[in-house]
Structure formats: structure tokens, C-alpha cells
Amino acid sequence: MNPTVARLTLRGLLGRRRGVLLLVAPALLLVISALASGSSSDSHSLTVKILGQLDLGTLVPLLGLVIGTGVIATEIDDGSIVYLLAKPLPRWQIITTKLTVAIATTWLFAAVPTLVAGLVLYGTKDGVALGYTVAVLVAGAAYSALFLLLGVVTRHAVVAGLAYALVWESLIGNFVEGARTLSIQQWGRAIAEKVAGDAAIGADVSFGAALPLLLVVTVGATVLASVKLAGLTLAAEE
């Protein structure tokens, strides 16, 4: 990890309007959780719906998209990445540094609010709050790596990311059972189920399949992004 690259990436990520946008999702989650905690509805069912569907199913992938593409796609689009690539840094180190910043930021804006929301809604009972927090940690890392890769390989990273998160995971995944196997959201649910127990949280993908797939996507996307960034350097020099 390169400290200079990390500092510049974090400054660009949290500056201007993007920093305000990143606050919207956790604030929305916490407000809804606070209001729902006073409801007379079944607290377990309500917690699973808010943390499973709203948080893990919608807010986390959107945060991952904004952050994952924001750490590099903007620099590639405006050409400022050339100045970074001109430095004597291994291209893989640029990627791993930006990915580290993306994951840490995603955890800050997604995992911490998830834990707080879970405690507000359901306390420490059944390990539900902890289960969803761990799920957000692992899913957030995978989303960050995948969307960082999209930021390197296409100028339409946001559109491609939305197509995956909203169309594939949320729409197709709800109607086509086989599609859930290729869903980071569902892999996160499997992790949550393993932590809290299947009686507290249900998942459509087994833990034995989810964990390797999360590792493959995270590591594979990082390696591929490094290779693609090296190719971008060669194209610029030519």
C-alpha cells in the first residue's frame, strides 16, 4: 500500500458532492431503524427486512458502486490517471492501495451503521446484528473489488454496476433461483446465516459455496484490474 496514493484517493473520494452522497445511505438506514424500533411489529421479522433487504440488498451495493468506481474511474475518465501512472510505482500497488481505501471506506459507511442499526432494532439477540455486520464486511469487500475492476475496464462502470446490482441481483435474482448463486448479496446472506444461525437468518446459497466465491471474486477482480491497468499504461506510452 502506497501512503501517497491512499491519501490522494481518499481526498478525491470524500471531496465535493460524493462525500455528502456517501452519508445519505447510512443516515437513511439509521433513521429508518430508529423509527422502526418503536413499531409494534415483530422485531425479528422487521430487523431481517431492514438489514437484509434494504441494507444488504440495496444500500451496500450502491455504496460499493459509488466508492469502488469513485476511487479510479473518475481519474481514468478525466485523464488525471496518467500522472499517477507516470510515477515509478508497480501497477498492482496502485490497485491494491485504491482497493484498500475503497474497502475501508465501504466498511466505515456501511458496516458500522449496520451494527448500530441492528443493535437498535434487535439488540444482541440471536446474533442477528453481528451476522449482518459480518455479511456487510465481506460483501462490501467483494463489491469494492468488482466495481473497481469495472472502473478500469469500462467508461460506463456506473451503468454496468447498476445493471449487476439492481437488475441481476435484485430483479432477476428474486425470480430466477439459479441466478442467486452468482449474487454477492446472497453470498453475504450465507455468511450472515453462518454467524447467526439458520433459525435467525435464512440464505439461498450454502456457506460452503459462498465463501470460496467471495474470495474468487475479490482476488480475481483485483488481479484482473492490475493487469488491465498495466495495459492502460502501455497504451498511453504508445
Contacts in CASP RR format, 6 or more apart in sequence:
PFRMAT RR
TARGET T0000
AUTHOR 0000-0000-0000
METHOD contacts of the structure
MODEL  1
MNPTVARLTLRGLLGRRRGVLLLVAPALLLVISALASGSSSDSHSLTVKI
LGQLDLGTLVPLLGLVIGTGVIATEIDDGSIVYLLAKPLPRWQIITTKLT
VAIATTWLFAAVPTLVAGLVLYGTKDGVALGYTVAVLVAGAAYSALFLLL
GVVTRHAVVAGLAYALVWESLIGNFVEGARTLSIQQWGRAIAEKVAGDAA
IGADVSFGAALPLLLVVTVGATVLASVKLAGLTLAAEE
1 93 0 8 1.000
1 96 0 8 1.000
1 97 0 8 1.000
1 100 0 8 1.000
2 89 0 8 1.000
2 93 0 8 1.000
2 94 0 8 1.000
2 97 0 8 1.000
5 84 0 8 1.000
5 89 0 8 1.000
5 93 0 8 1.000
5 94 0 8 1.000
5 97 0 8 1.000
5 98 0 8 1.000
6 97 0 8 1.000
6 98 0 8 1.000
6 100 0 8 1.000
6 101 0 8 1.000
8 84 0 8 1.000
9 71 0 8 1.000
9 72 0 8 1.000
9 97 0 8 1.000
9 98 0 8 1.000
9 101 0 8 1.000
10 101 0 8 1.000
10 105 0 8 1.000
12 18 0 8 1.000
12 74 0 8 1.000
13 19 0 8 1.000
13 67 0 8 1.000
13 70 0 8 1.000
13 71 0 8 1.000
13 101 0 8 1.000
13 102 0 8 1.000
13 105 0 8 1.000
14 22 0 8 1.000
14 105 0 8 1.000
18 66 0 8 1.000
18 70 0 8 1.000
21 66 0 8 1.000
22 63 0 8 1.000
22 66 0 8 1.000
22 67 0 8 1.000
22 105 0 8 1.000
22 109 0 8 1.000
23 109 0 8 1.000
25 59 0 8 1.000
25 62 0 8 1.000
25 63 0 8 1.000
25 109 0 8 1.000
25 110 0 8 1.000
25 113 0 8 1.000
26 59 0 8 1.000
26 109 0 8 1.000
26 110 0 8 1.000
26 112 0 8 1.000
26 113 0 8 1.000
28 59 0 8 1.000
29 50 0 8 1.000
29 54 0 8 1.000
29 55 0 8 1.000
29 59 0 8 1.000
29 113 0 8 1.000
29 114 0 8 1.000
29 117 0 8 1.000
30 113 0 8 1.000
30 116 0 8 1.000
30 117 0 8 1.000
30 120 0 8 1.000
32 50 0 8 1.000
32 54 0 8 1.000
33 50 0 8 1.000
33 116 0 8 1.000
33 117 0 8 1.000
33 118 0 8 1.000
33 120 0 8 1.000
33 121 0 8 1.000
34 120 0 8 1.000
36 46 0 8 1.000
36 50 0 8 1.000
36 121 0 8 1.000
37 120 0 8 1.000
37 121 0 8 1.000
39 46 0 8 1.000
43 121 0 8 1.000
43 122 0 8 1.000
44 122 0 8 1.000
44 125 0 8 1.000
44 126 0 8 1.000
44 128 0 8 1.000
44 200 0 8 1.000
46 121 0 8 1.000
47 118 0 8 1.000
47 121 0 8 1.000
47 122 0 8 1.000
47 128 0 8 1.000
47 129 0 8 1.000
48 128 0 8 1.000
48 201 0 8 1.000
50 117 0 8 1.000
50 121 0 8 1.000
51 114 0 8 1.000
51 117 0 8 1.000
51 118 0 8 1.000
51 121 0 8 1.000
51 128 0 8 1.000
51 129 0 8 1.000
51 132 0 8 1.000
52 132 0 8 1.000
52 189 0 8 1.000
52 192 0 8 1.000
55 110 0 8 1.000
55 114 0 8 1.000
55 117 0 8 1.000
55 132 0 8 1.000
55 136 0 8 1.000
56 114 0 8 1.000
56 132 0 8 1.000
56 135 0 8 1.000
56 136 0 8 1.000
56 139 0 8 1.000
56 185 0 8 1.000
56 188 0 8 1.000
56 189 0 8 1.000
56 192 0 8 1.000
57 169 0 8 1.000
57 170 0 8 1.000
57 185 0 8 1.000
58 170 0 8 1.000
59 110 0 8 1.000
60 106 0 8 1.000
60 110 0 8 1.000
60 114 0 8 1.000
60 136 0 8 1.000
60 139 0 8 1.000
60 140 0 8 1.000
60 143 0 8 1.000
60 185 0 8 1.000
61 139 0 8 1.000
61 143 0 8 1.000
61 165 0 8 1.000
61 166 0 8 1.000
61 169 0 8 1.000
61 184 0 8 1.000
61 185 0 8 1.000
62 165 0 8 1.000
63 106 0 8 1.000
63 109 0 8 1.000
63 110 0 8 1.000
63 140 0 8 1.000
63 143 0 8 1.000
64 102 0 8 1.000
64 106 0 8 1.000
64 110 0 8 1.000
64 140 0 8 1.000
64 143 0 8 1.000
64 144 0 8 1.000
64 147 0 8 1.000
65 143 0 8 1.000
65 147 0 8 1.000
65 158 0 8 1.000
65 161 0 8 1.000
65 162 0 8 1.000
65 165 0 8 1.000
67 102 0 8 1.000
67 105 0 8 1.000
67 106 0 8 1.000
67 109 0 8 1.000
67 144 0 8 1.000
67 147 0 8 1.000
68 102 0 8 1.000
68 106 0 8 1.000
68 143 0 8 1.000
68 144 0 8 1.000
68 147 0 8 1.000
68 148 0 8 1.000
68 151 0 8 1.000
69 147 0 8 1.000
69 148 0 8 1.000
69 150 0 8 1.000
69 151 0 8 1.000
69 157 0 8 1.000
69 158 0 8 1.000
69 161 0 8 1.000
70 102 0 8 1.000
70 151 0 8 1.000
71 98 0 8 1.000
71 99 0 8 1.000
71 101 0 8 1.000
71 102 0 8 1.000
71 148 0 8 1.000
72 81 0 8 1.000
72 98 0 8 1.000
72 148 0 8 1.000
72 151 0 8 1.000
72 152 0 8 1.000
73 150 0 8 1.000
73 151 0 8 1.000
73 152 0 8 1.000
73 155 0 8 1.000
73 157 0 8 1.000
73 158 0 8 1.000
75 81 0 8 1.000
75 84 0 8 1.000
76 151 0 8 1.000
76 152 0 8 1.000
76 155 0 8 1.000
76 232 0 8 1.000
77 155 0 8 1.000
81 232 0 8 1.000
82 236 0 8 1.000
84 94 0 8 1.000
85 91 0 8 1.000
85 94 0 8 1.000
85 229 0 8 1.000
85 232 0 8 1.000
85 233 0 8 1.000
85 236 0 8 1.000
91 226 0 8 1.000
91 229 0 8 1.000
91 230 0 8 1.000
91 233 0 8 1.000
92 226 0 8 1.000
92 230 0 8 1.000
94 229 0 8 1.000
95 148 0 8 1.000
95 152 0 8 1.000
95 222 0 8 1.000
95 225 0 8 1.000
95 226 0 8 1.000
95 229 0 8 1.000
96 222 0 8 1.000
96 226 0 8 1.000
98 148 0 8 1.000
99 144 0 8 1.000
99 145 0 8 1.000
99 148 0 8 1.000
99 222 0 8 1.000
99 225 0 8 1.000
102 144 0 8 1.000
102 147 0 8 1.000
102 148 0 8 1.000
103 140 0 8 1.000
103 141 0 8 1.000
103 144 0 8 1.000
103 145 0 8 1.000
106 140 0 8 1.000
106 141 0 8 1.000
106 143 0 8 1.000
106 144 0 8 1.000
107 136 0 8 1.000
107 137 0 8 1.000
107 140 0 8 1.000
110 136 0 8 1.000
110 140 0 8 1.000
111 133 0 8 1.000
111 136 0 8 1.000
111 137 0 8 1.000
111 140 0 8 1.000
114 129 0 8 1.000
114 132 0 8 1.000
114 133 0 8 1.000
114 136 0 8 1.000
115 129 0 8 1.000
115 130 0 8 1.000
115 133 0 8 1.000
117 129 0 8 1.000
118 128 0 8 1.000
118 129 0 8 1.000
118 132 0 8 1.000
118 133 0 8 1.000
119 129 0 8 1.000
121 129 0 8 1.000
122 128 0 8 1.000
122 129 0 8 1.000
123 129 0 8 1.000
124 130 0 8 1.000
126 196 0 8 1.000
126 197 0 8 1.000
126 199 0 8 1.000
126 200 0 8 1.000
127 195 0 8 1.000
127 196 0 8 1.000
127 197 0 8 1.000
127 200 0 8 1.000
128 196 0 8 1.000
128 200 0 8 1.000
128 201 0 8 1.000
130 195 0 8 1.000
130 196 0 8 1.000
131 191 0 8 1.000
131 192 0 8 1.000
131 195 0 8 1.000
131 196 0 8 1.000
131 201 0 8 1.000
132 192 0 8 1.000
132 196 0 8 1.000
132 201 0 8 1.000
134 191 0 8 1.000
134 192 0 8 1.000
134 195 0 8 1.000
135 188 0 8 1.000
135 189 0 8 1.000
135 191 0 8 1.000
135 192 0 8 1.000
135 195 0 8 1.000
136 188 0 8 1.000
138 187 0 8 1.000
138 188 0 8 1.000
138 191 0 8 1.000
138 214 0 8 1.000
139 184 0 8 1.000
139 185 0 8 1.000
139 187 0 8 1.000
139 188 0 8 1.000
139 191 0 8 1.000
139 214 0 8 1.000
140 184 0 8 1.000
141 214 0 8 1.000
141 218 0 8 1.000
142 184 0 8 1.000
142 187 0 8 1.000
142 214 0 8 1.000
142 217 0 8 1.000
142 218 0 8 1.000
142 221 0 8 1.000
143 165 0 8 1.000
143 184 0 8 1.000
145 217 0 8 1.000
145 218 0 8 1.000
145 219 0 8 1.000
145 220 0 8 1.000
145 221 0 8 1.000
145 222 0 8 1.000
145 225 0 8 1.000
146 164 0 8 1.000
146 184 0 8 1.000
146 217 0 8 1.000
146 221 0 8 1.000
147 157 0 8 1.000
147 161 0 8 1.000
148 221 0 8 1.000
148 222 0 8 1.000
148 225 0 8 1.000
149 221 0 8 1.000
149 222 0 8 1.000
149 224 0 8 1.000
149 225 0 8 1.000
149 228 0 8 1.000
150 157 0 8 1.000
150 160 0 8 1.000
150 161 0 8 1.000
151 157 0 8 1.000
152 225 0 8 1.000
152 228 0 8 1.000
152 229 0 8 1.000
152 232 0 8 1.000
153 224 0 8 1.000
153 225 0 8 1.000
153 228 0 8 1.000
154 160 0 8 1.000
168 179 0 8 1.000
168 182 0 8 1.000
168 183 0 8 1.000
169 183 0 8 1.000
169 184 0 8 1.000
169 185 0 8 1.000
169 186 0 8 1.000
170 185 0 8 1.000
172 179 0 8 1.000
173 179 0 8 1.000
173 180 0 8 1.000
173 183 0 8 1.000
177 204 0 8 1.000
180 186 0 8 1.000
180 204 0 8 1.000
180 205 0 8 1.000
181 205 0 8 1.000
181 209 0 8 1.000
183 205 0 8 1.000
184 214 0 8 1.000
184 217 0 8 1.000
186 203 0 8 1.000
186 204 0 8 1.000
186 205 0 8 1.000
186 210 0 8 1.000
187 205 0 8 1.000
187 209 0 8 1.000
187 210 0 8 1.000
187 211 0 8 1.000
187 213 0 8 1.000
187 214 0 8 1.000
188 203 0 8 1.000
188 210 0 8 1.000
188 214 0 8 1.000
189 201 0 8 1.000
189 202 0 8 1.000
189 203 0 8 1.000
189 204 0 8 1.000
189 205 0 8 1.000
190 203 0 8 1.000
190 205 0 8 1.000
190 206 0 8 1.000
190 207 0 8 1.000
190 208 0 8 1.000
190 209 0 8 1.000
190 210 0 8 1.000
190 211 0 8 1.000
191 207 0 8 1.000
191 210 0 8 1.000
191 211 0 8 1.000
191 214 0 8 1.000
192 201 0 8 1.000
192 202 0 8 1.000
192 203 0 8 1.000
193 200 0 8 1.000
193 201 0 8 1.000
193 202 0 8 1.000
193 203 0 8 1.000
193 207 0 8 1.000
194 207 0 8 1.000
203 210 0 8 1.000
END
